[in-house]
Amino acid sequence: MTPSIELTGVGKRYVKYEDAPMLVTRALKFRARTRRSRLWALRDIDPSVEPGECLGVIGRNGSGKSTMLRMLAGVTGPSEGRVAVRGRVAPLISVGVGFHPELTGRENVYVNGTVLGLSRSEIDHRFDRILDFAEVEEFIDTPVKFYSSGMLVRLGFAVAVEADPEVLLVDEVLAVGDIAFQLKSFERMQAIRASGATVVVVSHNLGAIRSLCERTVVLHRSALRHDGDTDEAIGLFHDLIGEQRELDGYPTQPGEERVDIAARFTDVELIGADGRPAAHAEAGDEVLLRADVAVSRPLDGAVFGLMITSAAGVPVYSDSTPWVDRTRFEAGTTTRFEARMRLNLGTGSYQVQLWLRSTDGTTILARNSSPLLFYVSGRQRVRGIADLGAELDVTPAARPDSEAS
């Protein structure tokens, strides 16, 4: 089968201009010189996507995700390599793309539909469905410059999916829609994929990527770091984020807590069931959270604690060592903290941080550890934060005696 999308050794290079501040150069009577440097947004990218496949694309900001999507949409060309996209393409790569602000929503539907390859009669036939999906009936004859970003996305997405695309490209634009529209959009993308079309989704919403895509690529520093299973991709993504996290100061409230730094967390790791550091676990797995703490001055007792939060920042779990512990920690030594726990969590992204306080709870003795991110993949039907492991059973009602006879 011929791939719908095929990239071969693709790279995209931009020219970066670095001008000296004009006011300074004029004041010093220097001639302003523009320095140029090359910036590779992508390099050596070569995935292919088959018809009917939904490919997720994830990575940190600046990793090249949107650049890749723009090349697939034909907005920009590669600096090296070859990009082949076969079939009618419907791109949703930015809010309001292809819409003229002075035209009404109705006029933009016809203009955008024509750009996507529909005839006027085809747009006439589909107009009511577009309007129903976008839910902008009251404003369809209003210039779109007065639309909110959510209204623009709804209208643009409605036109794109009604164009019967063979390749649908979706950037992070759906994030501006409300939850009801996002759910409706995901259902429509699943239907488009089921019809044999190819879907490429760029998103920071890892839950959406996992729901939509069995295969995901990870871009990092302009390079392709992973192309395969989505759960593995999300685990690697968390690893890459963790590599670049810096220590965050523990939030304090003046007058309630003192800060007297006497130690620092080092080498914080989540150890998986196989005994190796991991950023991905299955729901119910037993894991070990391990950290070394370098002590810079003597401490007569200290309390270690941990806090797990969801991707939305919702506290999931917290615990600590006893507040009456008077173990002495000598200066220049390293203390190991370990917490063994079972991750009875629903599918999603989480982060854990460690903290260290005095035994009376009034003094912060170390800055929070850098947030350690991890991903839990659980049972497909479970929703929410916790997985309580319910065993569901249905017992059919007994048939009435009259029917049994």
Sequence and secondary structure as in RCSB ss.txt:
>XXXX:A:sequence
MTPSIELTGVGKRYVKYEDAPMLVTRALKFRARTRRSRLWALRDIDPSVEPGECLGVIGRNGSGKSTMLRMLAGV
TGPSEGRVAVRGRVAPLISVGVGFHPELTGRENVYVNGTVLGLSRSEIDHRFDRILDFAEVEEFIDTPVKFYSSG
MLVRLGFAVAVEADPEVLLVDEVLAVGDIAFQLKSFERMQAIRASGATVVVVSHNLGAIRSLCERTVVLHRSALR
HDGDTDEAIGLFHDLIGEQRELDGYPTQPGEERVDIAARFTDVELIGADGRPAAHAEAGDEVLLRADVAVSRPLD
GAVFGLMITSAAGVPVYSDSTPWVDRTRFEAGTTTRFEARMRLNLGTGSYQVQLWLRSTDGTTILARNSSPLLFY
VSGRQRVRGIADLGAELDVTPAARPDSEAS
>XXXX:A:secstr
   SEEEEEEEEEEEEEEE  HHHHHHTT    EEEEEEEEEEEE  EE TT EEEEEESTTSSHHHHHHHHHTS
S  SEEEEEE S EEEE STTTT  TTSBHHHHHHHHHHHTT  HHHHHHHHHHHHHHHT GGGTTSBGGGS HH
HHHHHHHHHHHHT  SEEEE GGGGGS HHHHHHHHHHHHHHHHTT EEEEE S HHHHHHH SEEEEEETTEEE
EEEEHHHHHHHHHHHHHHT         TTT EE   EEEEEEEEE TTSSB SEEETT EEEEEEEEEESS EE
  EEEEEEEETT  EEEEEES TT   EE TT EEEEEEEEE  B SEEEEEEEEEE TTS EEEE     EEEE
EE  TT  SSB              HHHH 
